[in-house]
Amino acid sequence: MKSSSETVQVEPWIGQASKSPDSQAPRLKVCLAASGGGHFRQLLDLEPVWSQHDYLFISEDTPLTRSIAEEHPVRFVPHFALGQIRHGAPIRMVLAAVRSFFVSASIMLRERPNVVITTGAGAVVFLVLWARLLGAKVVLVETFARFDGPSWFARIAAPFANLKIAQSEGVGGAWRDVVVFDPLRFTNGPSPTKHALLFVTVGATLPFDRLVMMVADLKAQGRIPERVVVQSGAGGAAPPGLETYESLSFDEMKSYLRDADIVVCHAGTGSLITALRESCRVVAVPRERDRKEVYDDHQLQIARSFAARGLIEIASTTEELAASLEKARDRPRISATLDHLELVDYLNAKLAQWAETPSNSRTRP
């Protein structure tokens, strides 16, 4: 199996805030808390907000967060999730939760942030509780991965949040005091030049061998005429006949996406949006809870929401993948992205308001 050194670069922000904070304006100590995959990537999209303050990331130890720690302050907390109970590991979950409770307390007592901004999930639930106990304001930004209702993390964290933000009307209806910003935008422009390339990506954190083997079977049967390149994840399957890499650098990933006519990926929001930004035809294979590939079926929810908007095809079996690939080849290209302009403006204004409170302000040296 081929492997490339993994680096991660923050995705460029596509808008401009209406007013940049003055260089001498009071600033806050802001804690950015999320688990180590797609939740964390959504915090990176808010760079125009947190970069104006003294900031600290808190997350799980993953390849993505370790790469961010090379250039930004990061503290790590143990991973735990309620889904571990369904996967037959309740004792491991309880022990990790106890460690997380005390590690979170230690970090909060040492750092004493003014504001905690979180997109979830389980690994940072105790950070939210400790933050409120110690007097910090909590901003809950429900992950874009949730379309029809709040996640269990959001349900737990919402009573402790000073500000609740949803990214779909379906989630927004769960609370009275919520602000809704739907960032999904279709983009127009000339159709890019593509090659006969099918690019497979399983995301930045976990392997997804079922997806890789489905593609390998169709390629071996001669039902995929395109060249196939696979990013399989650390320790993932590397079937013969496919060009396989465990990990790819940010620039390598972007290069393949620019060239790829078709992308087959898991149904993580980050993977879907990244492919759609490059006008790829996308087929999603959601990770499934019943197969113990993920703790809940949020990927099915994500995939169905994207498909309802006409953005992607969905497959669960090898035959469904073959049919979805045929549909994808026949459909016109669609380009879409997430535009956080309105959310960034709103958060900048809210943090500026909080920074004017004498007990919260931190003047620049």
Residue pairs with C-beta under 8 A, 6 or more apart in sequence:
1 232
1 238
1 244
1 245
1 246
2 243
2 244
2 245
2 246
3 245
3 246
3 247
4 245
4 246
4 247
4 248
4 249
4 252
5 247
5 249
6 63
6 67
6 247
6 248
6 249
7 67
7 249
7 250
8 63
8 64
8 67
8 68
8 204
8 250
9 250
9 251
10 44
10 47
11 41
11 44
11 45
11 274
13 45
13 47
13 48
13 340
13 344
14 337
14 339
14 341
15 339
15 340
15 341
15 344
16 341
17 48
17 341
17 344
17 345
17 348
18 345
19 345
19 348
20 52
21 27
21 52
21 348
21 352
23 364
24 363
24 364
25 352
25 355
26 355
26 356
26 360
26 361
26 362
26 363
27 52
27 53
27 54
27 355
27 361
27 362
27 363
27 364
28 53
28 54
28 113
28 114
28 115
28 351
28 354
28 355
28 360
28 361
28 362
29 53
29 54
29 55
29 56
29 111
29 112
29 113
29 114
29 115
29 362
30 49
30 50
30 53
30 54
30 55
30 56
30 113
30 114
30 115
30 116
30 117
30 351
31 55
31 56
31 57
31 58
31 108
31 111
31 113
31 115
31 116
31 117
31 127
31 131
31 136
32 43
32 46
32 50
32 55
32 56
32 57
32 58
32 116
32 117
32 118
33 57
33 58
33 59
33 116
33 117
33 118
33 124
33 127
33 128
34 40
34 42
34 43
34 59
34 118
34 119
34 120
34 121
34 124
35 59
35 60
35 79
35 120
35 121
35 122
35 123
35 124
36 59
36 60
36 61
36 62
36 64
36 65
36 79
36 123
36 205
37 62
37 64
37 203
37 204
37 205
37 268
37 270
38 143
38 145
38 203
38 268
38 269
38 270
39 119
39 120
39 121
39 143
40 57
40 59
40 62
40 64
40 65
40 68
40 119
41 64
41 270
42 119
42 141
42 143
42 144
42 269
43 50
43 57
43 117
43 119
44 68
45 338
45 340
46 117
46 141
46 340
46 343
46 344
46 347
48 344
48 348
49 117
49 344
49 347
49 348
49 351
50 117
52 348
52 351
53 115
53 351
53 355
54 362
55 72
55 73
56 73
56 74
56 75
56 111
56 113
57 65
57 68
57 69
57 72
57 73
57 74
57 75
58 74
58 75
58 76
58 77
58 107
58 124
58 127
59 65
59 74
59 76
59 77
59 123
59 124
60 76
60 77
60 78
60 79
60 123
61 76
61 79
62 204
62 205
63 204
63 205
63 234
63 247
64 204
64 205
65 74
65 76
68 74
75 107
75 111
77 100
77 103
77 104
77 107
77 123
77 124
77 126
77 127
78 96
78 99
78 100
78 103
78 123
79 96
79 122
79 123
80 93
80 96
80 97
80 100
80 122
80 123
81 93
81 121
81 122
81 123
81 295
82 93
82 122
82 152
82 295
83 289
83 294
83 295
83 296
84 90
84 92
84 93
84 96
84 295
85 93
86 289
86 295
87 292
87 295
97 126
100 123
100 125
100 126
101 126
104 124
104 126
104 127
104 129
104 130
105 126
105 130
107 127
108 127
108 130
108 131
108 134
108 136
109 130
109 134
112 134
112 136
113 131
113 136
114 136
114 137
114 354
114 355
114 360
114 362
115 136
115 137
115 138
115 139
115 351
115 354
116 127
116 128
116 131
116 136
116 137
116 138
116 139
117 139
117 141
117 347
118 124
118 127
118 128
118 138
118 139
118 140
118 141
118 157
119 141
119 142
119 143
120 142
120 143
120 151
120 153
120 154
120 157
121 143
121 151
121 152
121 153
122 153
125 153
125 156
125 157
128 138
128 140
128 156
128 157
128 160
128 161
129 160
131 138
131 160
132 138
132 160
137 162
137 163
137 354
138 157
138 160
138 161
138 162
138 163
139 161
139 162
139 163
139 165
139 347
139 350
140 154
140 157
140 158
140 161
140 163
140 164
140 165
141 165
141 167
141 343
142 150
142 151
142 154
142 164
142 165
142 166
142 167
142 171
143 151
143 167
143 269
144 167
144 168
144 183
144 269
144 338
145 151
145 268
145 269
145 298
145 299
145 301
145 302
146 154
146 167
146 168
146 170
146 171
146 298
146 301
147 168
147 170
147 171
147 301
147 302
147 305
148 168
148 170
148 171
148 301
148 305
149 170
149 171
149 174
150 158
150 166
150 171
150 174
150 175
151 298
152 296
154 164
154 171
154 174
158 164
158 175
163 179
163 350
164 175
164 177
164 178
164 179
165 178
165 179
165 180
165 181
165 343
165 346
166 172
166 174
166 175
166 178
166 179
166 180
166 181
167 180
167 181
167 182
167 183
168 180
168 182
169 180
169 182
171 178
171 180
172 178
172 179
172 180
179 346
181 340
181 342
181 343
181 346
183 338
183 339
183 340
183 343
184 309
184 336
184 337
184 338
185 336
185 337
185 338
185 339
186 334
186 335
186 336
187 277
187 335
187 336
187 337
188 335
189 335
191 279
191 333
192 258
192 278
192 279
192 333
194 259
194 260
194 261
194 279
194 280
195 227
195 259
195 260
195 261
196 225
196 226
196 227
196 261
197 226
197 227
197 228
197 229
197 256
197 259
197 260
197 261
197 262
198 215
198 224
198 226
198 227
198 228
198 229
198 260
198 261
198 262
198 263
198 264
198 325
199 228
199 229
199 230
199 231
199 256
199 257
199 259
199 260
199 262
199 263
199 264
199 280
200 211
200 212
200 215
200 228
200 229
200 230
200 231
200 232
200 263
200 264
200 265
201 230
201 231
201 253
201 263
201 264
201 265
201 266
201 271
201 275
202 208
202 211
202 212
202 231
202 232
202 233
202 236
202 265
202 266
203 233
203 265
203 266
203 268
203 270
203 271
204 233
204 247
204 270
205 233
206 233
207 232
207 233
207 234
207 235
207 236
207 237
208 232
208 233
208 236
208 266
208 285
208 287
208 293
209 232
209 236
209 237
210 285
210 291
210 293
211 264
211 265
211 266
211 285
212 230
212 232
212 236
212 237
212 239
212 242
212 244
213 237
213 239
214 285
214 315
214 317
214 318
214 321
215 224
215 228
215 230
215 242
215 264
215 321
216 237
216 239
216 241
216 242
217 318
218 224
218 318
218 321
218 322
218 325
219 228
219 241
219 242
220 241
223 322
223 325
224 325
226 261
226 262
227 243
228 242
228 243
229 242
229 243
229 244
229 245
229 256
229 260
230 238
230 242
230 243
230 244
230 245
231 244
231 245
231 246
231 247
231 248
231 253
232 238
232 244
232 245
232 246
233 246
233 247
234 246
234 247
235 246
236 244
236 246
237 244
238 244
245 252
248 256
253 274
254 278
257 263
257 274
257 275
257 277
257 278
257 280
258 278
260 275
260 278
260 280
261 280
261 281
261 329
262 280
262 281
262 282
262 283
262 325
262 328
262 329
263 275
263 280
263 281
263 282
263 283
264 282
264 283
264 284
264 285
264 321
264 325
265 271
265 272
265 275
265 282
265 283
265 284
265 285
266 284
266 285
266 286
266 287
266 299
267 284
267 285
267 286
267 287
267 299
267 300
267 302
267 303
267 306
267 314
268 299
268 302
269 302
272 282
272 284
272 302
272 306
272 311
272 312
273 336
273 337
273 338
275 282
276 282
276 311
276 312
276 334
276 335
276 336
276 337
277 335
277 336
277 337
278 335
279 333
279 334
279 335
280 333
281 328
281 329
281 331
281 333
282 311
282 312
282 313
282 328
283 312
283 313
283 314
283 315
283 321
283 324
283 325
283 328
284 299
284 302
284 303
284 306
284 307
284 312
284 313
284 314
284 315
285 314
285 315
285 316
285 321
286 297
286 299
286 300
286 302
286 303
286 314
286 316
287 293
287 294
287 299
288 294
288 297
288 299
288 300
288 316
289 295
289 296
289 297
303 312
303 314
304 314
306 312
307 313
307 314
310 334
311 334
311 336
313 324
313 325
313 327
313 328
313 331
314 320
314 324
315 321
315 323
315 324
354 360
355 361
355 362
